[in-house]
Amino acid sequence: MAEREREREREDRFALPTAGGMRGFMPGAGPRSSIVIEKERSKSLWATLKRIWGYLGRERRGLVLVVLFTALSAVFTLTAPYLLGRLIDETIVSHDVDGLIHGCMLLLAVYIAGTAANWLQAYIMAGVSQHTVKRLRFDLFDRLQLLPLRFFDSKTHGELMSRTTNDIDNVSLSLSQSVTQILTSVITLTGSLVLMLRLSLWMTLLTLAMVPIVMAVTGLIAKHTRKHYGGQQRSLGELNGLIEETMAGQKVVKVFRREDWTISEFAAKNRALRDASIRAQVFSGNMGPVMNMINNMTFALIAAVGGVLALNDVITIGVIVSFLGYSRQFSNPINQLANQFNMFQG
């Protein structure tokens, strides 16, 4: 009895991460660490992200360069609408051809510099994310070597393989895309808001009116998305488990004539994965169209209000053009943050 209790305690201490969270999987606490790993399961998205950040934080030099190039890209992006508005008011209205040419060249240089900075931060972030996932995968594999046999008896090989491949690939995809996107969105959002306030207070207030609507829609969609993504990952693990066991035990299937049963079981699990994936993708795919509809309505209202103000000589045409550009830059980061939050549910 004492030996059995010690074995159960060992399994609890070195529990494998589950689809709902990363249980007992602390950054920097490999199986040879002196830290005692308690049985724990992440019950929220933020707890899981905090643990992943513990791994990502080791790539400090790469992250500093990513932040630097992200900030440069955002600055160049914010500069373009301002230059465009000045170009309209100071050259097109006054028919200054030479000024128009020089302004267009400067605008082109800003776009090229912004694109180069964006490419560099994406290139560096790809390396950072892969180094992070490499450590994550190694720690997971290292942990598997110390788990008791009773643990492997209760888990299918396909499910464990799904954890070490599909689940970690999802983490890799999120890191490589979401981190830079979130940084860019935060900088662009802040800069656009400041510049819009300088251009027109009333049109800025109109733009800000959409934020509560976007937050409400994002929360509603994400609530359903996370549930269905969890079902998708569970179904994928079950299907991989059946495939692996069938391939490894093909002789047993033939000897006991279980071909028909295996085919029907595969069909059932395959249908379950299909249905779960459809539900997850439908809810996830609704985010973009709904956000675009809200943005287009806001864009039309801003254009109408700006037109009225221009007719009354309150603002110029160039200011309207610049503000429309900044309003688009303000709404795009909100949509991207909503989409990234939605993707994190997966």
N, C-alpha and C positions, 0 to 999 in steps of 0.2 A: 504493500500500500504506500509506503514512504517513497519507494522508487517511482511509482506511478504519479504521486503528487509532484515530485521533483520534475518529472518529464512534462507534466501539464504546465507547471510554472515556467519552465524553459520555453515552451511553445508560446505562452502568453507574452513573455518578455521579448521574444524575437518574432513577433507577429508580422506577417507580410501585409503590405499596403493593399487595401481593398478598393473596389471601383468607386465607392462612396467617399474615399478619402485616403490619406497616406498614414495608416495606423502604425505607430511605433517606428516611423521612418524619419528620424531626426537628422538634419544636416550636420555633417561632421561626426556623427555618432555611428561609425561602422561597427560591425560585429565584434571587432577586437578592441573597441573603445571601452574605457573604464566606466563610462556613463551607464547607469541602469536605465534601460528602456522599459517604460511602463506601458501596459496595454492602453492604447488610446486610439481614438478614431476622430478624424476631422468631421465636424458636423456643419461647417460653413465653408463657403468659397474662400473667405478671407483667411481662415486658418491654413488652408491648403496653400494659398498664394504666399503666405508668410514663410512657410517651410521651403517652398521652391526658391524664394528670394534668398534664403540662407545659402543655397548652392550658388545662385547667380552672383551673390555678393563677393565671391572669391575672385571674380574676374574684374577687379577694380580698374586696372589700367585700360582694358578694353572698354569698360563702361564709361570712363572719363572721356575717351575719344568719341564714343557714340553720342554722349550728351553734347560735346562740343560741336560736332558736325550737325547734329539735330538742331541745335540752337541757330547755327549759321543758315541752315536750310530754311528754318522758320522765319528768320530775319529777312532773307531775300524774298520769301513768299509774301511777307507783309509789306515790303517796299514796293512791289509791282503795282498794286492798285493806286497807291499814292502818286507814283510817277505817271500813271495813265491819266489820272484826273488832272494833274498839272499840265500834261501834254495837251489835253483838250482845251483847257481854259487859256493857256498861254501861247499856243501855236496854231491850233485849228481855228479857234474863234477869230484870232487876229491874222490868219492867213500867212503865218511865218513858216515858209517852206524849209529854210535852213534849220530852224529850231525844231521842226517836226522830224527832220532826218536825224539830227543829233539825239533827240529824245527817243526815237525808235531804236537807235543803236544802243543807247544806255539801257533801255528796257530789255532788249535782246540779251545784253551782257548779264543783267540781273537774273533772267530766266536760266541762262546757261550755268551761272555760278550756283544757283539754287539746285539745279539738277545734279551738278557734280557733287555738292555737299550731301545731297540725299543718297546718291549712289555709294559714297564713301561710308556713310553711317550704316547703310544696309549691308555692305560688304563686311565691315568690322563686326556688326551684330551677329552675322551668320557664324563667324568664328567663335564669338562669345557663347552663343547658344549651344553650339556643338560641343565645346569643351565642358559646358555645364551638364549637358545630357550624358556625356561620356562618364563623368563622375557619378551621376545619378544611376546610370545603368550598372556601373561597376559595383557600387554599394548594394544595389538590389541583388546582383548575382552573388556577391560576397555573403550577403545575409542568408541567401538560400542554402549555402553550404553548411550552415550551422543549425538549420531547422531540424527537428526530430523527424524520424520516419513517419510517425503518426500524422504529422501535418500533411505529408505528400499522399498518404492514404486517403485523406479527406478532400483532396483537391485533384482535379484532372490535370494532366500534363498540358493540354491545350489551353486551359484557363491560365496556368502559370506562364506559358509562352505568350499569351495575349497580354499579360501584365508587362512582361519584359520587352515586348515589341510594340504592339499597337498603342498601349497606354503611354509609354515613354515617347513614342513618335508624336502623339498628341501634345505632350509637354514641349517637345522640340519645336513643333510648328507654332505653338503659342508664344514661346520665347522669341523665336526669330522674327515674328511678325508683330506681336502685340507690344513688346517693350518700346521699340522705337516709335510705333504708332501712338502710343499713349503719351510719350514725351513730346512728340510733334504736336499732338492735339492740345496738350495743356499750354504749351508756349504760344501756339497760334491762337488759341481761344483767348488767352490773356491779352496778347498784343492787339488782336482785332477789336476787343471790347474797349481798350483804351483809345485806339484811333477812331472808333465809331463815336465815342463820347465827344471827342474833339470836333468831329465833323457836324453832328446833329444829335441833340439830346432826345428830341421827340421820336425820331426814327430809331434811335437806339432802344428806347423803351418799348417800341413796337416789336423790335427784334427779340428783346428779352422775354416778351410775353409768350413765346413759343417754348421756352425752357421747361416750365412745369409740365406742359403737355408731353414733351419728349421724355421726361423722366418718368411720368406715369405710364406711358406706352412701353418704355423699356422694361420697367419693373414687371408689368403684366406679362409681356412676351417671355422674358427671362425665367420667370417662375415656372412656366410650362416647359420651356426649352430644357432646363436642367433635368427635370423629371424624365423627359423622353430620351435625353442623351444618356442618362444613367441606365435606362432600360435597353438602349442600343448596345452599350458596352457589356452589359450582363449577357445579352443574347449572343453577342460576338464571342464572348468567352466560352459559353456553352457549345456553340457550333464548332469552335476550334478544338474544344476538348473531345467532342465526338469524332471529328475528322482524325485527330492524332491517335486516339485509341483504336479507331477502325483500321487505320493504316498499319499501326504497330501490331495489331492483333488480327491481321487478315487471315492467318491460318486458322485461328479459333473460329472466326466467322464462317469460314468454309466448312470446317469439320462439323459444327453444330447447325449448319444450314440456316444461318441467321441473316442471309442477304436481304430478304424482303423486309424483315423487321428493321434492319439497319437503314435501308432506303427510306422507309416510311418515317423513321425517327429523324433522319437527316432532313427530309422534306418538311417535317413539323418545325424543327429548329430553324431551318432556312426561312420559312414563312414568318416565324416569330421575329427574326432579325430584319426581314424586309419590312414588316409592319412597324417595328420600332424605329427603323431608320427613316421611313416615310414620315412618321409623326414628328421625329426630331427635325428633319430637314424642312418640313412645312412650316413649323413654328419658327425655326431659325431664319428661313427665307422670307418670312413676313416682315422682318425688321427693316430691310432696305426699302421696299416699296412704301411702307407706312411713313418712314422718315422722309422720303422724297416728296410725298404728298404734302406733308406739313411744311417742308422747306419751300416748295413751290408756291403754296398759299401765302406764306410770309413774304417771299420775294415779290409777288404781285402786289401785296399791300404796301410794301416799302416803295416800290416804283410809283404807285398811285399817289402816296403821300408826298414823295419827293417831287413829283411833277407839279402838285399843287403849290408846294413851297417855292419851286423855281418860277412858276407863273407869277407869284407875288414878290419876286426878287429877294427872297429870303436866303436862298442858296443858289449856286451856279450849277450848270450842267455837269461840269467836271466833278463837283462835290457829289452829285447824285451817282455818277459812274463809280467814283472811288468807294462810296458808301455801299453800293450794291456789291462791289467786289469784296469788301470787308464783311458784309452780311453773309455772303456765300462762304467766306473763309471761317466765319464764326459758327455757322450751322454745320459745315462739314465735319469739324472736330467733334461736335456733339454727336453726330451720327456715327462717326468712327468709334468714339468711346462706347456708344451704345452697342455697336456691332462687336467690338472687342469683348465687352462684358458678356454679350450673348455667346461669343465663341468660347470664353472661359468656362461656360457651363459644361461644354463638352469635355 
